[in-house]
């Protein structure tokens, strides 16, 4: 049945307005983002095909716009961009700081600040969180993309970025697309070099974390904050 043939009050948009977004299925929510279907395939069916093509809603959420648009009739760049943008907004949203600025009090806060820029990715990314002397966040930046190794965590470049931003303290976080939170030997070596470099130029190195969609863990290097728990997806972790 085409959406045009469905009674008005049973259509996804009207149901959302009348009953709230919780009343809609995954495919109906995606259909609202798509906006329209194709000949012989309404938006809801097209959304269902899109979700199935990528192996489920979670995998779709990790897919970039170019891949969403590739090879599927009825989904061009505009529709793909809306879907990708919606998932990215969902990652970024968090309660507003009543004072307009966020202060990092431990590794858990660092993970919470960095996670919106790391969640849902299928490649590795390094994020730098730059703070003032009171550990108030000044800026959160994507530093590099790819594997976390010596070439993507150059000490001189990281320290220069912090100093150029006017920061006096900083933390590093990167993701593991596999979902594993264990740090590698190269993670630990890079962290040790950052800690030593920061001390040499008078900066405070807060911590280095591995952050996944569901969990996080400190890269153990003998410095940084004391372990603090962070609540992510209903699971409390203490590292």
MARKETI-418654 format. One line per 10 residues: number of its first residue (from 1); their letters; for each residue x, y, z of C-alpha. Coordinates in steps of 0.5 Angstrom, whole numbers, padded with zeros to 4 digits. Layout:
% MARKETI-418654
NUM> A> X Y Z  ...
***
This chain:
% MARKETI-418654
1> XXXXXXXXXX> 0000 0000 0000  0003 0007 -0002  0003 0012 0003  -0002 0016 -0001  -0007 0011 0000  -0006 0010 0008  -0011 0014 0012  -0008 0021 0014  -0008 0020 0021  -0004 0013 0020
11> XXXXXXXXXX> 0001 0016 0016  0008 0017 0019  0008 0025 0020  0001 0025 0023  0003 0020 0028  0009 0023 0030  0005 0030 0031  0000 0026 0034  0003 0021 0038  0010 0023 0039
21> XXXXXXXXXX> 0016 0020 0035  0017 0014 0040  0010 0011 0037  0014 0010 0030  0018 0004 0028  0025 0005 0025  0023 0005 0018  0018 0010 0019  0023 0015 0022  0028 0014 0017
31> XXXXXXXXXX> 0022 0015 0012  0021 0022 0014  0028 0023 0013  0028 0021 0006  0021 0025 0005  0019 0021 -0001  0020 0014 -0005  0020 0012 -0012  0015 0009 -0017  0012 0003 -0014
41> XXXXXXXXXX> 0016 0004 -0007  0014 0009 -0002  0018 0012 0003  0017 0007 0008  0019 0001 0004  0025 0005 0001  0027 0006 0008  0026 -0001 0010  0030 -0003 0004  0036 0002 0006
51> XXXXXXXXXX> 0036 -0001 0013  0036 -0008 0011  0042 -0006 0005  0046 -0004 0011  0045 -0009 0016  0041 -0006 0021  0040 0001 0023  0046 0001 0027  0050 0000 0021  0047 0005 0017
61> XXXXXXXXXX> 0048 0010 0023  0056 0009 0021  0055 0010 0014  0057 0016 0011  0053 0020 0006  0057 0018 -0001  0056 0010 0001  0048 0011 0003  0047 0014 -0004  0051 0009 -0008
71> XXXXXXXXXX> 0048 0004 -0012  0041 0005 -0009  0035 0007 -0014  0031 0013 -0010  0036 0015 -0006  0041 0021 -0008  0046 0026 -0005  0040 0030 -0002  0037 0024 0002  0043 0021 0004
81> XXXXXXXXXX> 0046 0027 0007  0039 0028 0011  0040 0021 0014  0047 0022 0015  0046 0029 0018  0041 0026 0023  0045 0021 0026  0051 0026 0027  0046 0030 0031  0044 0025 0035
91> XXXXXXXXXX> 0051 0023 0037  0053 0031 0038  0047 0032 0043  0048 0033 0050  0045 0037 0056  0047 0044 0056  0052 0046 0061  0048 0051 0065  0054 0056 0065  0055 0055 0058
101> XXXXXXXXXX> 0062 0052 0059  0064 0045 0061  0070 0043 0066  0073 0037 0066  0074 0034 0073  0076 0027 0071  0077 0022 0065  0070 0021 0065  0068 0028 0063  0074 0027 0058
111> XXXXXXXXXX> 0070 0021 0055  0064 0025 0055  0066 0031 0051  0070 0027 0046  0065 0021 0045  0060 0025 0040  0066 0026 0035  0068 0019 0036  0062 0015 0036  0059 0011 0030
121> XXXXXXXXXX> 0066 0011 0026  0068 0006 0022  0075 0009 0021  0080 0011 0027  0080 0019 0029  0084 0022 0034  0080 0028 0038  0084 0033 0042  0080 0037 0048  0084 0043 0050
131> XXXXXXXXXX> 0083 0047 0057  0085 0052 0061  0088 0052 0067  0082 0050 0071  0081 0045 0066  0075 0048 0063  0074 0046 0056  0076 0052 0051  0076 0047 0044  0075 0040 0042
141> XXXXXXXXXX> 0078 0039 0035  0079 0033 0031  0086 0032 0030  0087 0027 0025  0084 0021 0021  0086 0014 0020  0090 0009 0025  0093 0012 0031  0100 0011 0031  0106 0015 0031
151> XXXXXXXXXX> 0105 0019 0025  0098 0021 0027  0100 0023 0034  0106 0027 0033  0108 0031 0039  0110 0037 0036  0104 0038 0032  0099 0037 0038  0103 0041 0043  0103 0047 0038
161> XXXXXXXXXX> 0096 0046 0037  0094 0047 0044  0099 0053 0045  0096 0056 0039  0089 0056 0042  0091 0059 0048  0090 0052 0052  0095 0050 0058  0092 0043 0059  0089 0038 0054
171> XXXXXXXXXX> 0087 0031 0053  0087 0026 0048  0082 0021 0046  0081 0016 0040  0076 0011 0038  0077 0003 0036  0072 0002 0030  0072 -0006 0032  0069 -0004 0039  0075 -0006 0043
181> XXXXXXXXXX> 0078 -0002 0048  0084 -0005 0050  0090 0000 0048  0096 -0002 0044  0103 -0002 0045  0103 0004 0040  0098 0008 0044  0102 0007 0050  0108 0009 0047  0105 0015 0044
191> XXXXXXXXXX> 0102 0017 0050  0108 0017 0054  0111 0022 0049  0106 0026 0049  0106 0026 0057  0114 0028 0057  0113 0033 0051  0107 0037 0055  0112 0037 0061  0117 0040 0058
201> XXXXXXXXXX> 0113 0046 0055  0109 0047 0061  0103 0044 0059  0098 0039 0063  0097 0033 0060  0090 0030 0063  0089 0023 0060  0089 0019 0053  0083 0015 0052  0080 0010 0048
211> XXXXXXXXXX> 0073 0011 0047  0068 0006 0043  0061 0007 0042  0059 0003 0049  0065 0004 0053  0072 0007 0054  0078 0006 0058  0085 0010 0059  0091 0008 0056  0095 0007 0062
221> XXXXXXXXXX> 0102 0011 0062  0103 0013 0069  0100 0020 0069  0093 0023 0068  0087 0023 0073  0085 0018 0078  0080 0013 0075  0073 0015 0075  0066 0012 0072  0063 0014 0066
231> XXXXXXXXX> 0055 0012 0065  0055 0010 0057  0049 0006 0054  0047 0004 0061  0054 0001 0063  0058 0004 0068  0065 0003 0067  0071 0004 0072  0078 0004 0069
***
